[in-house]
């Protein structure tokens, strides 16, 4: 039903004077005419726009959160990279593990959402890389403190898992 610009009884009378199918035909024709003229105007304007104006008005341009979220998230990447200078004994494995997981999860998510945000995906991927590097440094430091090799650590982990499994079986 076509929305009348007037309100009240007269508007209702004008709306119902024409048969319903004529109203639908007229409104669809008007919409079609408006969309083709606006599309042609948009195409003509797009040809004359500069690259900066196109980027400014794009769905991931500086006028949207899709631009400012990655810009702010670079602070996390820079802070994580600044921790490369700190000794591994002073780093938190939970904090860097969270950075690593966040980077991995959001990198995947950035490729799924529409519009696809490559800038946000790149900053999240680098956040994952920084977190993974720090977690690796921490784990290597912890291994060196214990004086055990990787094989010994793996054997100890398997033995502990076997003991836990035996306890579960005995309880059952």
C-alpha positions as CSV (number, residue, x, y, z in Angstrom):
1,X,0.0,0.0,0.0
2,X,1.3,3.4,-0.9
3,X,1.9,5.8,2.0
4,X,0.1,9.0,1.5
5,X,1.8,12.2,2.5
6,X,-1.3,13.5,4.1
7,X,-2.7,12.3,7.4
8,X,-6.3,11.7,8.2
9,X,-9.6,10.8,6.5
10,X,-8.7,12.6,3.2
11,X,-5.5,10.7,2.8
12,X,-7.3,7.4,3.3
13,X,-9.9,8.4,0.7
14,X,-7.2,9.2,-1.8
15,X,-5.4,6.0,-1.1
16,X,-8.5,3.8,-1.6
17,X,-9.8,5.6,-4.7
18,X,-7.4,3.7,-6.9
19,X,-7.6,-0.1,-7.2
20,X,-4.8,-1.9,-5.3
21,X,-3.1,-3.3,-8.3
22,X,-2.7,0.2,-9.8
23,X,-1.1,1.4,-6.6
24,X,1.4,-1.4,-6.7
25,X,2.2,-0.9,-10.3
26,X,2.7,2.8,-9.8
27,X,4.8,2.4,-6.7
28,X,7.0,-0.2,-8.3
29,X,7.5,1.9,-11.4
30,X,8.4,4.9,-9.3
31,X,11.0,2.9,-7.3
32,X,12.4,1.4,-10.5
33,X,12.8,4.9,-12.0
34,X,14.4,6.3,-8.9
35,X,16.9,3.4,-8.6
36,X,18.0,3.6,-12.2
37,X,18.6,7.3,-12.1
38,X,20.4,7.1,-8.8
39,X,22.6,4.2,-10.0
40,X,23.5,6.1,-13.1
41,X,24.4,9.2,-11.0
42,X,26.4,7.1,-8.6
43,X,28.3,5.5,-11.5
44,X,29.1,8.9,-13.0
45,X,30.2,10.2,-9.7
46,X,32.4,7.2,-9.0
47,X,34.3,7.7,-12.3
48,X,35.2,11.3,-11.3
49,X,36.1,10.6,-7.7
50,X,39.8,10.5,-6.7
51,X,41.3,7.5,-4.9
52,X,41.3,9.4,-1.6
53,X,37.6,10.2,-1.9
54,X,36.8,6.6,-2.8
55,X,38.7,5.3,0.3
56,X,37.1,8.0,2.5
57,X,33.6,6.9,1.5
58,X,34.3,3.1,1.4
59,X,32.7,0.7,3.8
60,X,36.1,0.2,5.6
61,X,37.2,3.9,5.3
62,X,38.2,6.3,8.1
63,X,34.5,7.2,8.7
64,X,33.8,3.7,10.1
65,X,34.7,1.6,13.0
66,X,36.3,-0.9,10.5
67,X,39.1,1.6,10.2
68,X,39.5,2.8,13.8
69,X,39.4,-0.6,15.5
70,X,42.7,-1.8,13.8
71,X,44.3,1.5,14.4
72,X,43.7,1.2,18.1
73,X,44.6,-2.4,18.2
74,X,48.1,-1.6,16.9
75,X,48.8,-0.4,20.5
76,X,48.5,-4.0,21.7
77,X,50.9,-5.2,19.0
78,X,53.4,-2.5,19.8
79,X,53.2,-3.2,23.5
80,X,53.7,-6.9,22.9
81,X,56.7,-6.2,20.7
82,X,58.1,-3.9,23.3
83,X,58.2,-6.9,25.7
84,X,60.8,-8.6,23.4
85,X,63.4,-6.5,25.3
86,X,62.2,-7.9,28.7
87,X,63.6,-11.1,30.2
88,X,61.3,-14.1,29.7
89,X,61.2,-14.6,33.5
90,X,59.2,-11.4,33.9
91,X,56.6,-12.2,31.2
92,X,53.1,-13.7,31.9
93,X,52.2,-16.8,30.0
94,X,48.5,-16.2,30.6
95,X,48.6,-12.7,29.2
96,X,50.6,-13.6,26.2
97,X,48.5,-16.7,25.6
98,X,45.4,-14.5,25.7
99,X,47.0,-12.2,23.1
100,X,47.8,-15.2,20.9
101,X,44.3,-16.7,21.2
102,X,42.7,-13.3,20.5
103,X,44.8,-12.7,17.5
104,X,44.0,-16.1,16.0
105,X,40.3,-16.0,16.7
106,X,39.8,-12.5,15.3
107,X,42.0,-13.1,12.3
108,X,39.6,-15.8,11.2
109,X,36.6,-13.7,12.1
110,X,37.8,-10.7,10.0
111,X,37.8,-13.0,6.9
112,X,34.2,-14.0,7.5
113,X,32.5,-10.7,8.2
114,X,31.2,-8.4,5.5
115,X,32.8,-6.2,4.5
116,X,36.0,-8.2,4.7
117,X,38.4,-6.1,6.7
118,X,42.0,-6.9,5.7
119,X,43.5,-4.2,7.8
120,X,41.9,-5.7,11.0
121,X,42.9,-9.2,9.9
122,X,46.6,-8.1,9.4
123,X,46.8,-6.5,12.9
124,X,45.2,-9.5,14.5
125,X,47.6,-11.8,12.7
126,X,50.6,-9.8,13.9
127,X,49.0,-9.9,17.4
128,X,48.9,-13.7,17.2
129,X,52.6,-13.7,16.0
130,X,53.7,-11.5,18.9
131,X,51.8,-13.6,21.4
132,X,53.1,-16.9,20.0
133,X,56.7,-15.6,20.0
134,X,56.4,-14.5,23.7
135,X,54.7,-17.8,24.7
136,X,57.5,-19.7,23.0
137,X,60.1,-17.6,24.8
138,X,58.4,-18.2,28.2
139,X,58.2,-22.0,27.6
140,X,61.8,-22.3,26.6
141,X,62.8,-20.3,29.7
142,X,60.8,-22.6,31.9
143,X,62.4,-25.6,30.3
144,X,65.9,-24.2,30.9
145,X,65.1,-23.5,34.5
146,X,64.1,-27.1,35.1
147,X,67.2,-28.4,33.2
148,X,65.1,-30.9,31.3
149,X,65.2,-31.5,27.5
150,X,62.1,-31.5,25.3
151,X,62.1,-35.4,25.3
152,X,62.1,-35.5,29.0
153,X,59.3,-33.0,29.3
154,X,57.2,-35.0,26.8
155,X,57.9,-38.2,28.7
156,X,56.9,-36.6,32.0
157,X,53.7,-35.3,30.5
158,X,52.8,-38.7,29.1
159,X,53.5,-40.4,32.5
160,X,51.4,-37.9,34.3
161,X,48.5,-38.4,31.8
162,X,48.8,-42.2,32.2
163,X,48.6,-41.8,36.0
164,X,45.6,-39.6,35.7
165,X,43.9,-42.1,33.4
166,X,44.6,-45.0,35.8
167,X,43.0,-43.0,38.7
168,X,39.9,-42.4,36.6
169,X,39.7,-46.1,35.6
170,X,40.1,-47.2,39.3
171,X,37.3,-44.8,40.4
172,X,34.9,-46.2,37.7
